[in-house]
């Protein structure tokens, strides 16, 4: 099993089969393997209109951390994860662009 440490909070790892092929600038990106299927992250504004769609991020924690990046060109409020198996999940967080803060839904 190939284990790649992920530096997004909370600390965790991503696991891949031993025969997985990696790519990217640091040689650790799983998209180098033809079996790789990314999660699609769909960002919505406060009216729940789609403002951004990406398959760039490797995990939900990275997608949450990148609200700041996405907010450079739109007003994201929530993000949905569409998994490779077709299931969808609205991540239970909201983002405030004015405060550059991600909060759990329970805290609003």
C-alpha positions in Angstrom: 0.0 0.0 0.0 1.3 3.5 -1.0 0.7 6.0 1.8 0.7 9.7 1.0 0.6 12.2 3.9 -1.9 15.0 3.5 -1.1 18.3 5.2 -4.6 19.6 5.3 -6.4 19.6 8.7 -7.0 17.4 10.3 -3.8 15.5 9.5 -4.5 12.3 7.6 -3.2 10.1 4.8 -4.3 8.9 1.4 -3.8 5.2 0.6 -3.2 3.8 -2.9 -2.3 0.3 -4.2 1.4 -0.5 -4.4 1.3 -0.6 -8.2 -0.3 2.9 -8.5 1.5 5.3 -10.9 2.0 8.9 -9.5 2.7 12.0 -11.4 2.8 15.8 -11.0 5.7 18.1 -10.1 6.5 16.3 -6.9 5.7 12.8 -8.2 2.9 12.3 -5.6 -0.2 13.1 -7.5 -2.5 10.1 -8.0 -3.8 11.4 -11.4 -0.8 9.8 -13.0 -2.6 6.5 -12.8 -5.3 5.7 -15.3 -7.5 4.2 -12.5 -7.7 7.6 -10.7 -11.2 8.9 -10.4 -11.4 12.4 -8.8 -14.1 13.8 -6.7 -15.8 16.8 -8.3 -16.2 19.8 -6.0 -19.0 22.2 -6.8 -19.0 25.6 -5.0 -22.3 27.5 -4.6 -23.0 31.1 -3.5 -25.4 32.0 -0.8 -28.3 31.7 -3.3 -27.1 28.2 -4.0 -26.2 29.0 -7.6 -23.1 27.2 -8.8 -20.1 29.6 -9.0 -17.1 27.2 -9.4 -16.5 23.5 -10.3 -13.2 21.7 -10.0 -11.6 18.2 -9.8 -8.3 19.7 -8.7 -8.5 18.8 -5.0 -7.6 15.4 -3.6 -9.8 15.5 -0.5 -12.6 17.3 1.2 -10.2 19.0 3.7 -8.3 20.5 0.8 -11.6 21.7 -0.8 -12.5 23.4 2.4 -9.0 25.0 2.8 -9.2 26.3 -0.8 -12.3 28.4 -0.2 -9.9 31.4 -0.1 -8.5 30.6 -3.5 -12.0 30.1 -5.0 -13.1 33.4 -3.4 -10.5 35.3 -5.4 -12.9 35.2 -8.4 -16.4 34.5 -7.0 -18.4 34.4 -3.8 -18.5 30.8 -2.6 -20.7 29.9 0.4 -20.9 26.1 0.5 -19.3 23.2 -1.4 -20.7 19.9 -2.6 -18.7 16.8 -3.2 -19.7 14.6 -6.1 -17.9 11.3 -5.6 -16.6 9.0 -8.3 -19.4 6.5 -7.6 -22.0 9.2 -8.4 -23.1 10.0 -4.8 -23.3 13.6 -3.7 -22.7 15.2 -0.4 -23.0 18.8 0.7 -20.0 19.4 3.0 -21.4 20.6 6.4 -19.6 23.9 6.4 -20.2 27.5 5.2 -17.6 30.1 4.2 -17.6 33.8 4.9 -15.7 35.7 2.3 -15.6 38.9 4.3 -14.0 37.1 7.3 -12.2 34.5 5.2 -13.5 31.8 7.6 -15.0 28.3 7.2 -17.5 27.4 9.9 -19.3 24.1 10.7 -23.0 24.4 9.9 -23.9 23.9 13.5 -22.2 27.1 14.5 -24.3 29.5 12.3 
